[in-house]
Amino acid sequence: MSTTAISPALRDPAWTRRLGWLIAVAVLSWPLLVGTEFKPWVLFDERNRDPTLRFLASFVPPALATEFLWMVLLDTWRTVAIATAGITLALVIAVPLTLASTRVLSMSALAGRMAPGAFAIRQLLRGALIVLRSVPELVWALVFVRVVGLGPTAGVLAIALTYGGMLGKVYGEILESGSDGAAQNLLRNGSGRLQAFFYGLLPGNAGELASYTIYRWECAIRSSVVLGFVGAGGLGQSLDSSMKMFAGGEVATMLLMFVVLVAAADAFSAAVRRLMD
C-alpha cells in the first residue's frame, strides 16, 4: 500500500505553533466555561424546550391593532429621543473634559515636561472619565430610577454619564494621535486653548470625531431599549411589560419595530458619513 507524500509547498510550516495555541485556548477556556456554568444543552431539555416553543409560537401573528401600533410608534420615538438627548448631554460632559485633559492643548507641556499642577489636574480629569465609563449605563439607570422615578429622565441621565466618559476618552485619544503641529504653533504664538483646538486640531480630526460620535449615538439607541427593562422608559419598558404578560404577538411587533429602528439608524449614520467624506 503506497502513501502519497504531501508536497512541501502545501505544508503549513507553522501548524505546530497554531495547534499549540489552539490547545492553550481550549485549556484556558474550559475553567471559564465551568465557572460561568455554561450549559447550552439545557435549552434542549424537555422542561425548557416545550415552554420556549409555546412562547415562540405565540409570536405569530404579530399584534397589529391600530391602538397598539400607535403606542409602539410613540415608544419608538421616545427611545430615539432618549438616546439623542443622552448623547447631547454626554457631549456637554465629554468636550470640556477632553479639552482640559488633552496633553497637546496644555500650555505647560510646550516646554517638554508638563508642570506638576497641570499634570495632577489632567490625571484627575482623566480619572473622572474612567469613573463615568466604568459604571455601565444599566447601573446608572437603576440609580436614577430610585432618584427621579420611572421614566425617560433616568435613561437620559444614565446614557449621558456613561457615554460622556466613553466619548471623552476616545476624543482625547483621537486628538493626541493626530498631527499636533498646527496646534502647538498656535499655542507658542499666544493663542488660547480653544483657538488651538478649533483651528489647529479640529480641521484634521473632525471626520473621525464625528464618525465616532454617530457610532455612539447608534449604540445609545440600542442601550435605551435595554434601559427600558429597568423602568427608564421607551420601547424597552413596553417590551418588558408584554414579555411579563406572555403576549407573544406584542413582543413580535416590538422586536420587528426595533429591527427597523436599528436599520434606520444605520442608514442615517451611513448617509451622514458619506456627506462628511
C-alpha positions in Angstrom: 0.0 0.0 0.0 1.5 3.3 -1.2 1.2 6.6 0.6 1.3 9.9 -1.2 3.7 12.4 0.3 2.5 15.9 0.9 4.2 18.4 -1.3 6.5 20.7 0.8 4.7 23.7 -0.9 1.4 22.5 0.6 2.7 22.1 4.2 2.0 24.7 6.8 5.3 25.4 8.5 3.6 26.9 11.5 1.0 24.2 12.1 2.6 23.0 15.3 2.5 26.6 16.7 -1.1 27.1 15.7 -2.1 23.7 17.2 -0.3 24.7 20.4 -2.2 28.0 20.6 -5.5 26.1 19.9 -4.8 23.7 22.7 -3.8 26.5 25.1 -7.1 28.4 24.3 -9.1 25.3 24.9 -7.4 24.6 28.2 -7.9 28.2 29.4 -11.5 28.4 28.2 -12.6 25.2 30.0 -12.4 26.6 33.6 -14.1 29.8 32.3 -17.0 27.8 30.9 -17.2 25.8 34.1 -17.1 28.9 36.3 -19.9 30.5 34.3 -22.0 27.3 34.3 -22.3 27.5 30.6 -24.6 24.6 29.7 -26.2 25.2 26.3 -27.7 21.7 26.3 -30.3 22.8 28.9 -32.1 24.6 26.1 -33.0 21.2 24.7 -34.2 19.8 27.9 -37.9 18.9 27.7 -38.8 21.1 30.7 -37.3 24.1 28.9 -37.9 23.2 25.3 -41.7 23.0 25.4 -42.4 26.3 27.2 -39.9 28.0 24.9 -41.6 26.6 21.7 -45.0 27.6 23.0 -43.8 31.2 23.7 -42.2 31.5 20.3 -45.3 30.1 18.6 -47.3 32.9 20.2 -45.3 35.4 18.2 -47.4 34.5 15.2 -49.3 36.5 14.2 -47.8 39.8 15.4 -50.1 42.3 17.1 -51.4 44.8 14.5 -54.2 46.6 16.3 -54.2 50.3 15.4 -54.1 51.5 19.0 -51.2 49.2 19.8 -49.2 50.2 16.7 -49.7 53.8 17.7 -48.4 53.1 21.1 -45.3 51.3 19.7 -44.6 54.2 17.4 -44.7 56.7 20.3 -42.4 54.4 22.3 -40.0 54.1 19.4 -39.9 57.9 19.1 -39.4 58.2 22.8 -36.5 55.7 22.5 -34.8 57.8 19.8 -35.4 60.9 21.9 -33.8 59.3 25.0 -30.7 58.3 23.0 -30.4 61.7 21.3 -30.8 63.7 24.5 -28.4 61.4 26.3 -25.7 61.8 23.7 -26.2 65.6 23.7 -25.7 65.7 27.4 -22.8 63.3 27.0 -21.1 65.8 24.7 -21.7 68.6 27.3 -19.7 66.4 29.7 -17.1 65.0 27.3 -16.0 68.1 25.3 -14.9 70.3 28.2 -13.2 67.3 30.0 -11.4 66.4 26.7 -10.2 70.0 26.1 -8.9 70.3 29.7 -7.2 66.9 29.9 -5.6 66.6 26.4 -1.9 67.0 26.6 -1.5 68.6 23.1 -3.6 71.6 24.3 -1.6 72.0 27.5 0.3 75.3 27.8 2.7 73.9 30.3 3.6 71.0 28.1 5.1 73.3 25.4 8.5 73.2 27.1 8.5 69.4 27.2 7.5 68.2 30.6 4.1 69.2 31.9 4.1 71.2 35.1 3.2 69.2 38.3 0.0 71.2 38.9 -1.3 70.8 35.4 -0.3 67.1 35.3 -2.2 66.5 38.5 -5.4 68.2 37.2 -5.1 66.3 33.9 -4.9 63.0 35.8 -7.8 64.0 38.0 -10.0 64.7 35.0 -8.9 61.5 33.3 -9.8 59.7 36.5 -13.3 61.3 36.3 -13.7 60.0 32.8 -12.7 56.5 34.0 -15.3 56.6 36.8 -18.0 57.7 34.4 -17.4 55.0 31.8 -16.6 52.2 34.2 -20.2 52.2 35.6 -22.5 50.6 33.0 -25.5 52.7 31.9 -27.8 50.0 33.2 -26.4 50.6 36.7 -26.7 54.3 36.4 -30.3 53.8 35.2 -31.1 51.7 38.3 -29.7 54.5 40.5 -31.6 57.3 38.7 -34.9 55.3 38.7 -34.6 55.4 42.5 -33.9 59.1 42.5 -36.2 60.6 39.8 -38.6 57.7 39.4 -39.7 55.7 36.4 -39.5 57.3 33.0 -37.2 58.6 30.3 -35.3 61.0 32.6 -33.4 58.1 34.2 -32.5 56.8 30.8 -31.2 60.1 29.5 -29.0 60.7 32.6 -27.7 57.1 32.5 -26.6 57.4 28.9 -25.2 60.9 29.5 -22.9 59.8 32.2 -21.6 56.5 30.7 -21.3 57.8 27.2 -19.7 61.1 28.4 -16.9 59.0 29.9 -16.6 57.0 26.7 -16.6 60.0 24.4 -14.1 61.9 26.5 -11.6 59.0 26.5 -11.8 58.4 22.7 -11.9 62.1 21.8 -8.7 62.6 23.8 -7.0 59.6 22.1 -8.1 60.9 18.6 -6.7 64.4 19.3 -3.4 63.1 20.8 -2.8 60.6 18.0 -3.3 63.1 15.1 -0.9 65.8 13.9 -0.5 68.5 16.5 2.0 70.7 14.8 -0.5 73.4 14.0 -2.0 73.5 17.5 1.5 73.7 19.0 2.4 76.6 16.8 -0.7 78.4 17.7 -0.1 77.9 21.4 3.5 79.1 21.1 2.4 82.3 19.4 -0.1 83.3 22.1 -3.3 81.6 21.1 -5.7 80.2 23.7 -6.6 76.6 24.2 -10.0 77.0 22.3 -8.3 78.7 19.4 -5.7 76.0 19.1 -8.4 73.3 19.2 -10.7 74.9 16.6 -8.0 76.0 14.2 -5.2 73.5 14.9 -6.7 70.2 15.9 -10.4 70.1 14.8 -9.9 70.5 11.0 -7.7 67.4 10.7 -9.8 65.3 13.2 -13.3 66.4 12.5 -14.2 63.4 10.4 -13.0 60.8 12.9 -14.6 62.7 15.8 -18.0 62.9 14.1 -17.8 59.3 12.9 -17.3 58.0 16.5 -20.0 60.3 17.8 -22.5 58.9 15.3 -21.5 55.4 16.2 -22.1 56.1 19.8 -25.5 57.5 19.0 -26.3 54.2 17.3 -25.2 52.4 20.4 -27.2 54.7 22.6 -30.4 53.8 20.7 -29.7 50.1 21.4 -28.9 50.9 25.1 -32.1 52.9 25.5 -34.1 49.9 24.7 -32.3 47.8 27.3 -32.6 50.6 29.9 -36.4 50.4 29.4 -36.3 47.0 31.2 -35.4 48.7 34.5 -38.1 51.4 34.1 -36.2 54.0 32.1 -39.0 54.4 29.6 -39.2 53.9 25.8 -39.7 50.8 23.8 -37.8 48.6 26.2 -40.3 49.3 29.0 -43.3 48.3 26.9 -41.4 45.2 25.7 -40.7 44.2 29.2 -44.4 44.6 30.2 -45.5 42.5 27.2 -43.0 39.7 27.9 -44.1 39.5 31.6 -47.7 39.1 30.3 -46.5 36.4 27.8 -48.1 38.5 25.0 -46.1 37.0 22.2 -47.8 38.9 19.4 -47.0 42.2 21.0 -43.4 41.1 21.6 -43.0 40.2 18.0 -44.3 43.5 16.8 -42.0 45.5 19.1 -39.0 43.3 18.1 -39.7 44.0 14.4 -40.0 47.7 15.2 -36.7 47.6 17.0 -35.0 45.9 13.9 -36.5 48.6 11.7 -35.3 51.3 14.1 -31.7 50.0 14.2 -31.7 49.6 10.4 -32.9 53.2 10.0 -30.2 54.5 12.4 -27.5 52.6 10.5 -28.8 54.1 7.2 -28.9 57.6 8.7 -25.4 57.3 10.1 -24.0 56.0 6.8 -25.6 58.9 4.9 -24.1 61.4 7.4 -20.6 59.8 6.9 -20.9 60.0 3.1 -21.8 63.7 3.4 -18.8 64.3 5.6 -16.5 62.4 3.2 
